[in-house]
């Protein structure tokens, strides 16, 4: 239960574009220079394994932001008219 002594957490979700699992130093890619992302990994939460509802990035984002499956959002490709 939330109270002045137990406030709800503040959550900020940051999603980068074109970010593969092997492109962040703090996640094991020692050849990469990513100081800002490394700090975020150290001080926050980083997912090393996750599943998405669509193999297409725009469909996955539409699903995440609406809480619906991609076929319900009508977004099937990255180039949705």
SEDO-414418 format. One record per atom (N, C-alpha, C): residue number from 0; residue in one letter; x negated, y, z negated. Coordinates in Angstrom, 1 decimal. Atoms other than C-alpha are relative to their C-alpha. Example, Ala and Ser with C-alpha at 12.3 -4.5 7.8 and 13.67 -1.06 7.14 Angstrom:
<pt nr="0" rest="A" xx="-0.9" yy="-1.2" zz="0.0"/>
<pt nr="0" rest="A" xx="-12.3" yy="-4.5" zz="-7.8"/>
<pt nr="0" rest="A" xx="-0.9" yy="1.2" zz="0.0"/>
<pt nr="1" rest="S" xx="0.9" yy="-1.1" zz="0.0"/>
<pt nr="1" rest="S" xx="-13.7" yy="-1.1" zz="-7.1"/>
<pt nr="1" rest="S" xx="0.8" yy="1.1" zz="-0.8"/>
***
This chain:
<pt nr="0" rest="X" xx="-0.8" yy="-1.2" zz="0.0"/>
<pt nr="0" rest="X" xx="0.0" yy="0.0" zz="0.0"/>
<pt nr="0" rest="X" xx="-0.9" yy="1.2" zz="0.0"/>
<pt nr="1" rest="X" xx="0.8" yy="-1.2" zz="-0.1"/>
<pt nr="1" rest="X" xx="-1.3" yy="3.4" zz="0.9"/>
<pt nr="1" rest="X" xx="0.4" yy="1.0" zz="-1.1"/>
<pt nr="2" rest="X" xx="-0.2" yy="-1.0" zz="1.0"/>
<pt nr="2" rest="X" xx="-1.7" yy="6.0" zz="-1.8"/>
<pt nr="2" rest="X" xx="-1.2" yy="1.0" zz="0.1"/>
<pt nr="3" rest="X" xx="1.2" yy="-0.9" zz="0.0"/>
<pt nr="3" rest="X" xx="-4.0" yy="9.0" zz="-2.5"/>
<pt nr="3" rest="X" xx="-1.3" yy="-0.6" zz="-0.3"/>
<pt nr="4" rest="X" xx="1.3" yy="0.7" zz="0.3"/>
<pt nr="4" rest="X" xx="-6.5" yy="6.6" zz="-4.0"/>
<pt nr="4" rest="X" xx="-0.3" yy="-1.1" zz="1.0"/>
<pt nr="5" rest="X" xx="0.2" yy="1.1" zz="-1.0"/>
<pt nr="5" rest="X" xx="-6.1" yy="4.1" zz="-1.2"/>
<pt nr="5" rest="X" xx="0.6" yy="0.5" zz="1.4"/>
<pt nr="6" rest="X" xx="-0.6" yy="-0.5" zz="-1.3"/>
<pt nr="6" rest="X" xx="-5.6" yy="6.1" zz="2.1"/>
<pt nr="6" rest="X" xx="-0.2" yy="-1.0" zz="1.1"/>
<pt nr="7" rest="X" xx="0.2" yy="0.9" zz="-1.1"/>
<pt nr="7" rest="X" xx="-5.2" yy="4.3" zz="5.4"/>
<pt nr="7" rest="X" xx="-1.3" yy="0.3" zz="0.7"/>
<pt nr="8" rest="X" xx="1.3" yy="-0.2" zz="-0.7"/>
<pt nr="8" rest="X" xx="-8.4" yy="3.8" zz="7.4"/>
<pt nr="8" rest="X" xx="0.1" yy="0.9" zz="1.2"/>
<pt nr="9" rest="X" xx="0.1" yy="-0.8" zz="-1.2"/>
<pt nr="9" rest="X" xx="-9.4" yy="6.2" zz="10.1"/>
<pt nr="9" rest="X" xx="-0.7" yy="-0.8" zz="1.0"/>
<pt nr="10" rest="X" xx="0.6" yy="0.9" zz="-1.0"/>
<pt nr="10" rest="X" xx="-10.1" yy="4.2" zz="13.2"/>
<pt nr="10" rest="X" xx="-0.1" yy="0.8" zz="1.3"/>
<pt nr="11" rest="X" xx="0.3" yy="-0.6" zz="-1.3"/>
<pt nr="11" rest="X" xx="-11.7" yy="5.5" zz="16.4"/>
<pt nr="11" rest="X" xx="-0.5" yy="-1.1" zz="0.9"/>
<pt nr="12" rest="X" xx="0.4" yy="1.0" zz="-1.0"/>
<pt nr="12" rest="X" xx="-11.9" yy="3.2" zz="19.3"/>
<pt nr="12" rest="X" xx="-0.7" yy="0.6" zz="1.2"/>
<pt nr="13" rest="X" xx="0.8" yy="-0.6" zz="-1.1"/>
<pt nr="13" rest="X" xx="-14.6" yy="4.0" zz="21.8"/>
<pt nr="13" rest="X" xx="-0.3" yy="-1.1" zz="1.0"/>
<pt nr="14" rest="X" xx="0.2" yy="1.0" zz="-1.1"/>
<pt nr="14" rest="X" xx="-14.7" yy="2.1" zz="25.1"/>
<pt nr="14" rest="X" xx="-0.9" yy="0.7" zz="1.1"/>
<pt nr="15" rest="X" xx="0.8" yy="-0.6" zz="-1.0"/>
<pt nr="15" rest="X" xx="-17.5" yy="2.7" zz="27.5"/>
<pt nr="15" rest="X" xx="0.4" yy="-0.7" zz="1.3"/>
<pt nr="16" rest="X" xx="-0.3" yy="0.5" zz="-1.4"/>
<pt nr="16" rest="X" xx="-17.1" yy="2.1" zz="31.3"/>
<pt nr="16" rest="X" xx="-1.3" yy="-0.6" zz="0.5"/>
<pt nr="17" rest="X" xx="1.2" yy="0.6" zz="-0.6"/>
<pt nr="17" rest="X" xx="-19.5" yy="-0.3" zz="33.1"/>
<pt nr="17" rest="X" xx="-1.0" yy="-0.4" zz="-1.1"/>
<pt nr="18" rest="X" xx="0.9" yy="0.3" zz="1.1"/>
<pt nr="18" rest="X" xx="-20.9" yy="-1.5" zz="29.8"/>
<pt nr="18" rest="X" xx="0.0" yy="-1.5" zz="-0.2"/>
<pt nr="19" rest="X" xx="0.1" yy="1.5" zz="0.1"/>
<pt nr="19" rest="X" xx="-22.0" yy="-5.2" zz="29.9"/>
<pt nr="19" rest="X" xx="-0.5" yy="-0.3" zz="-1.4"/>
<pt nr="20" rest="X" xx="0.5" yy="0.4" zz="1.3"/>
<pt nr="20" rest="X" xx="-22.9" yy="-7.2" zz="26.8"/>
<pt nr="20" rest="X" xx="-1.5" yy="0.1" zz="-0.2"/>
<pt nr="21" rest="X" xx="1.4" yy="0.0" zz="0.1"/>
<pt nr="21" rest="X" xx="-26.5" yy="-7.1" zz="27.7"/>
<pt nr="21" rest="X" xx="-0.7" yy="1.3" zz="0.3"/>
<pt nr="22" rest="X" xx="0.6" yy="-1.3" zz="-0.3"/>
<pt nr="22" rest="X" xx="-27.0" yy="-3.4" zz="28.0"/>
<pt nr="22" rest="X" xx="-0.1" yy="0.9" zz="-1.3"/>
<pt nr="23" rest="X" xx="0.1" yy="-0.8" zz="1.2"/>
<pt nr="23" rest="X" xx="-27.1" yy="-2.3" zz="24.3"/>
<pt nr="23" rest="X" xx="-1.2" yy="-0.6" zz="-0.8"/>
<pt nr="24" rest="X" xx="1.2" yy="0.4" zz="0.7"/>
<pt nr="24" rest="X" xx="-30.4" yy="-2.5" zz="22.4"/>
<pt nr="24" rest="X" xx="0.4" yy="-0.7" zz="-1.3"/>
<pt nr="25" rest="X" xx="-0.4" yy="0.6" zz="1.3"/>
<pt nr="25" rest="X" xx="-28.8" yy="-3.2" zz="19.0"/>
<pt nr="25" rest="X" xx="0.8" yy="-1.3" zz="0.1"/>
<pt nr="26" rest="X" xx="-0.7" yy="1.3" zz="-0.2"/>
<pt nr="26" rest="X" xx="-26.8" yy="-6.1" zz="20.5"/>
<pt nr="26" rest="X" xx="-0.9" yy="-1.1" zz="0.6"/>
<pt nr="27" rest="X" xx="1.0" yy="1.0" zz="-0.4"/>
<pt nr="27" rest="X" xx="-30.0" yy="-7.9" zz="21.6"/>
<pt nr="27" rest="X" xx="-0.7" yy="0.3" zz="1.3"/>
<pt nr="28" rest="X" xx="0.7" yy="-0.4" zz="-1.2"/>
<pt nr="28" rest="X" xx="-31.1" yy="-6.1" zz="24.8"/>
<pt nr="28" rest="X" xx="-1.1" yy="0.9" zz="-0.3"/>
<pt nr="29" rest="X" xx="1.2" yy="-0.8" zz="0.5"/>
<pt nr="29" rest="X" xx="-34.5" yy="-5.0" zz="23.6"/>
<pt nr="29" rest="X" xx="-0.6" yy="0.9" zz="1.0"/>
<pt nr="30" rest="X" xx="0.5" yy="-0.8" zz="-1.1"/>
<pt nr="30" rest="X" xx="-35.4" yy="-3.5" zz="27.0"/>
<pt nr="30" rest="X" xx="0.8" yy="1.2" zz="0.3"/>
<pt nr="31" rest="X" xx="-0.8" yy="-1.1" zz="-0.3"/>
<pt nr="31" rest="X" xx="-32.6" yy="-1.0" zz="26.9"/>
<pt nr="31" rest="X" xx="-0.3" yy="1.1" zz="-1.1"/>
<pt nr="32" rest="X" xx="0.2" yy="-1.1" zz="0.9"/>
<pt nr="32" rest="X" xx="-32.9" yy="2.5" zz="25.3"/>
<pt nr="32" rest="X" xx="1.4" yy="0.6" zz="-0.2"/>
<pt nr="33" rest="X" xx="-1.3" yy="-0.4" zz="0.2"/>
<pt nr="33" rest="X" xx="-29.5" yy="3.2" zz="23.8"/>
<pt nr="33" rest="X" xx="0.2" yy="0.5" zz="-1.5"/>
<pt nr="34" rest="X" xx="0.1" yy="-0.4" zz="1.5"/>
<pt nr="34" rest="X" xx="-30.1" yy="5.2" zz="20.5"/>
<pt nr="34" rest="X" xx="1.4" yy="0.3" zz="-0.5"/>
<pt nr="35" rest="X" xx="-1.4" yy="-0.4" zz="0.5"/>
<pt nr="35" rest="X" xx="-26.5" yy="6.6" zz="20.2"/>
<pt nr="35" rest="X" xx="0.8" yy="-1.3" zz="-0.2"/>
<pt nr="36" rest="X" xx="-0.7" yy="1.2" zz="0.2"/>
<pt nr="36" rest="X" xx="-24.9" yy="3.2" zz="20.8"/>
<pt nr="36" rest="X" xx="-0.5" yy="-0.9" zz="-1.1"/>
<pt nr="37" rest="X" xx="0.6" yy="0.8" zz="1.0"/>
<pt nr="37" rest="X" xx="-27.4" yy="1.5" zz="18.6"/>
<pt nr="37" rest="X" xx="0.5" yy="0.5" zz="-1.4"/>
<pt nr="38" rest="X" xx="-0.5" yy="-0.5" zz="1.3"/>
<pt nr="38" rest="X" xx="-26.4" yy="3.8" zz="15.7"/>
<pt nr="38" rest="X" xx="1.4" yy="-0.3" zz="-0.3"/>
<pt nr="39" rest="X" xx="-1.4" yy="0.3" zz="0.2"/>
<pt nr="39" rest="X" xx="-22.8" yy="3.2" zz="16.3"/>
<pt nr="39" rest="X" xx="0.2" yy="-1.5" zz="-0.4"/>
<pt nr="40" rest="X" xx="0.0" yy="1.4" zz="0.3"/>
<pt nr="40" rest="X" xx="-23.4" yy="-0.6" zz="16.2"/>
<pt nr="40" rest="X" xx="-0.4" yy="-0.2" zz="-1.5"/>
<pt nr="41" rest="X" xx="0.5" yy="0.1" zz="1.4"/>
<pt nr="41" rest="X" xx="-25.4" yy="-0.2" zz="12.9"/>
<pt nr="41" rest="X" xx="1.0" yy="0.5" zz="-1.0"/>
<pt nr="42" rest="X" xx="-0.8" yy="-0.6" zz="1.0"/>
<pt nr="42" rest="X" xx="-22.9" yy="2.0" zz="11.2"/>
<pt nr="42" rest="X" xx="1.5" yy="-0.3" zz="0.2"/>
<pt nr="43" rest="X" xx="-1.4" yy="0.3" zz="-0.2"/>
<pt nr="43" rest="X" xx="-19.6" yy="0.7" zz="12.6"/>
<pt nr="43" rest="X" xx="0.2" yy="-1.4" zz="0.3"/>
<pt nr="44" rest="X" xx="-0.3" yy="1.4" zz="-0.4"/>
<pt nr="44" rest="X" xx="-18.2" yy="-2.4" zz="14.2"/>
<pt nr="44" rest="X" xx="-0.2" yy="-0.1" zz="1.5"/>
<pt nr="45" rest="X" xx="0.2" yy="0.3" zz="-1.4"/>
<pt nr="45" rest="X" xx="-19.2" yy="-3.9" zz="17.5"/>
<pt nr="45" rest="X" xx="0.4" yy="-1.4" zz="0.3"/>
<pt nr="46" rest="X" xx="-0.5" yy="1.3" zz="-0.4"/>
<pt nr="46" rest="X" xx="-17.5" yy="-6.8" zz="19.2"/>
<pt nr="46" rest="X" xx="-1.0" yy="-0.7" zz="0.9"/>
<pt nr="47" rest="X" xx="0.9" yy="0.8" zz="-0.8"/>
<pt nr="47" rest="X" xx="-19.8" yy="-9.5" zz="20.5"/>
<pt nr="47" rest="X" xx="0.7" yy="-1.0" zz="0.8"/>
<pt nr="48" rest="X" xx="-0.8" yy="1.0" zz="-0.7"/>
<pt nr="48" rest="X" xx="-17.0" yy="-11.7" zz="21.7"/>
<pt nr="48" rest="X" xx="1.4" yy="0.5" zz="0.0"/>
<pt nr="49" rest="X" xx="-1.4" yy="-0.4" zz="-0.1"/>
<pt nr="49" rest="X" xx="-13.5" yy="-10.7" zz="22.9"/>
<pt nr="49" rest="X" xx="0.6" yy="-0.5" zz="1.2"/>
<pt nr="50" rest="X" xx="-0.8" yy="0.4" zz="-1.2"/>
<pt nr="50" rest="X" xx="-10.8" yy="-11.6" zz="25.3"/>
<pt nr="50" rest="X" xx="0.9" yy="1.1" zz="0.5"/>
<pt nr="51" rest="X" xx="-0.9" yy="-1.0" zz="-0.6"/>
<pt nr="51" rest="X" xx="-8.8" yy="-9.4" zz="27.6"/>
<pt nr="51" rest="X" xx="1.2" yy="-0.6" zz="0.7"/>
<pt nr="52" rest="X" xx="-1.2" yy="0.5" zz="-0.6"/>
<pt nr="52" rest="X" xx="-5.4" yy="-9.7" zz="29.2"/>
<pt nr="52" rest="X" xx="-0.1" yy="0.0" zz="1.5"/>
<pt nr="53" rest="X" xx="0.2" yy="-0.2" zz="-1.4"/>
<pt nr="53" rest="X" xx="-6.7" yy="-8.9" zz="32.7"/>
<pt nr="53" rest="X" xx="-1.5" yy="0.0" zz="0.4"/>
<pt nr="54" rest="X" xx="1.3" yy="-0.1" zz="-0.4"/>
<pt nr="54" rest="X" xx="-9.9" yy="-9.4" zz="34.6"/>
<pt nr="54" rest="X" xx="-0.4" yy="1.3" zz="0.7"/>
<pt nr="55" rest="X" xx="0.2" yy="-1.3" zz="-0.6"/>
<pt nr="55" rest="X" xx="-9.4" yy="-5.9" zz="36.1"/>
<pt nr="55" rest="X" xx="0.0" yy="1.0" zz="-1.1"/>
<pt nr="56" rest="X" xx="0.1" yy="-1.0" zz="1.1"/>
<pt nr="56" rest="X" xx="-10.5" yy="-3.0" zz="33.9"/>
<pt nr="56" rest="X" xx="1.2" yy="0.9" zz="-0.2"/>
<pt nr="57" rest="X" xx="-1.1" yy="-0.9" zz="0.2"/>
<pt nr="57" rest="X" xx="-7.6" yy="-0.7" zz="34.6"/>
<pt nr="57" rest="X" xx="1.2" yy="-0.8" zz="-0.5"/>
<pt nr="58" rest="X" xx="-1.1" yy="0.8" zz="0.6"/>
<pt nr="58" rest="X" xx="-5.1" yy="-3.5" zz="33.9"/>
<pt nr="58" rest="X" xx="-0.2" yy="-0.3" zz="-1.4"/>
<pt nr="59" rest="X" xx="0.3" yy="0.3" zz="1.4"/>
<pt nr="59" rest="X" xx="-6.9" yy="-4.4" zz="30.7"/>
<pt nr="59" rest="X" xx="0.3" yy="1.3" zz="-0.9"/>
<pt nr="60" rest="X" xx="-0.2" yy="-1.3" zz="0.7"/>
<pt nr="60" rest="X" xx="-6.8" yy="-0.7" zz="29.6"/>
<pt nr="60" rest="X" xx="1.5" yy="0.3" zz="-0.1"/>
<pt nr="61" rest="X" xx="-1.4" yy="-0.2" zz="0.1"/>
<pt nr="61" rest="X" xx="-3.1" yy="-0.4" zz="30.5"/>
<pt nr="61" rest="X" xx="0.6" yy="-0.9" zz="-1.0"/>
<pt nr="62" rest="X" xx="-0.5" yy="0.9" zz="1.0"/>
<pt nr="62" rest="X" xx="-2.4" yy="-3.4" zz="28.4"/>
<pt nr="62" rest="X" xx="-0.4" yy="0.4" zz="-1.4"/>
<pt nr="63" rest="X" xx="0.5" yy="-0.4" zz="1.3"/>
<pt nr="63" rest="X" xx="-4.5" yy="-2.2" zz="25.5"/>
<pt nr="63" rest="X" xx="0.8" yy="1.2" zz="-0.5"/>
<pt nr="64" rest="X" xx="-0.6" yy="-1.3" zz="0.4"/>
<pt nr="64" rest="X" xx="-3.0" yy="1.3" zz="25.5"/>
<pt nr="64" rest="X" xx="1.6" yy="-0.1" zz="-0.2"/>
<pt nr="65" rest="X" xx="-1.5" yy="0.1" zz="0.1"/>
<pt nr="65" rest="X" xx="0.7" yy="0.2" zz="25.9"/>
<pt nr="65" rest="X" xx="0.4" yy="-1.1" zz="-0.9"/>
<pt nr="66" rest="X" xx="-0.4" yy="1.2" zz="0.8"/>
<pt nr="66" rest="X" xx="0.7" yy="-3.1" zz="23.9"/>
<pt nr="66" rest="X" xx="0.8" yy="-1.0" zz="0.8"/>
<pt nr="67" rest="X" xx="-0.7" yy="0.9" zz="-0.9"/>
<pt nr="67" rest="X" xx="2.2" yy="-4.8" zz="26.9"/>
<pt nr="67" rest="X" xx="-1.0" yy="-0.8" zz="0.9"/>
<pt nr="68" rest="X" xx="0.8" yy="0.8" zz="-0.9"/>
<pt nr="68" rest="X" xx="0.9" yy="-7.5" zz="29.2"/>
<pt nr="68" rest="X" xx="-0.1" yy="0.8" zz="1.3"/>
<pt nr="69" rest="X" xx="0.2" yy="-0.7" zz="-1.2"/>
<pt nr="69" rest="X" xx="-0.5" yy="-6.2" zz="32.5"/>
<pt nr="69" rest="X" xx="1.1" yy="-0.1" zz="1.0"/>
<pt nr="70" rest="X" xx="-1.1" yy="0.1" zz="-1.0"/>
<pt nr="70" rest="X" xx="2.3" yy="-7.6" zz="34.6"/>
<pt nr="70" rest="X" xx="1.2" yy="0.8" zz="-0.4"/>
<pt nr="71" rest="X" xx="-1.1" yy="-0.9" zz="0.5"/>
<pt nr="71" rest="X" xx="4.7" yy="-5.6" zz="32.4"/>
<pt nr="71" rest="X" xx="-0.2" yy="1.5" zz="0.3"/>
<pt nr="72" rest="X" xx="0.4" yy="-1.4" zz="-0.2"/>
<pt nr="72" rest="X" xx="2.8" yy="-2.4" zz="33.0"/>
<pt nr="72" rest="X" xx="0.1" yy="0.3" zz="1.5"/>
<pt nr="73" rest="X" xx="0.0" yy="-0.2" zz="-1.4"/>
<pt nr="73" rest="X" xx="2.8" yy="-2.9" zz="36.8"/>
<pt nr="73" rest="X" xx="-1.4" yy="0.4" zz="0.5"/>
<pt nr="74" rest="X" xx="1.4" yy="-0.3" zz="-0.4"/>
<pt nr="74" rest="X" xx="-1.0" yy="-2.3" zz="36.9"/>
<pt nr="74" rest="X" xx="-0.7" yy="-1.3" zz="0.3"/>
<pt nr="75" rest="X" xx="0.6" yy="1.3" zz="-0.4"/>
<pt nr="75" rest="X" xx="-2.6" yy="-5.1" zz="38.9"/>
<pt nr="75" rest="X" xx="-1.4" yy="0.2" zz="0.6"/>
<pt nr="76" rest="X" xx="1.3" yy="-0.2" zz="-0.6"/>
<pt nr="76" rest="X" xx="-5.6" yy="-3.5" zz="40.5"/>
<pt nr="76" rest="X" xx="-0.6" yy="1.3" zz="-0.5"/>
<pt nr="77" rest="X" xx="0.6" yy="-1.2" zz="0.4"/>
<pt nr="77" rest="X" xx="-8.1" yy="-0.7" zz="39.9"/>
<pt nr="77" rest="X" xx="0.4" yy="1.2" zz="0.8"/>
<pt nr="78" rest="X" xx="-0.4" yy="-1.1" zz="-1.0"/>
<pt nr="78" rest="X" xx="-6.7" yy="1.3" zz="42.8"/>
<pt nr="78" rest="X" xx="1.5" yy="0.0" zz="0.0"/>
<pt nr="79" rest="X" xx="-1.4" yy="0.0" zz="0.1"/>
<pt nr="79" rest="X" xx="-3.1" yy="1.5" zz="41.6"/>
<pt nr="79" rest="X" xx="0.5" yy="1.3" zz="0.6"/>
<pt nr="80" rest="X" xx="-0.5" yy="-1.2" zz="-0.5"/>
<pt nr="80" rest="X" xx="-1.2" yy="4.0" zz="43.7"/>
<pt nr="80" rest="X" xx="1.0" yy="0.8" zz="-0.9"/>
***
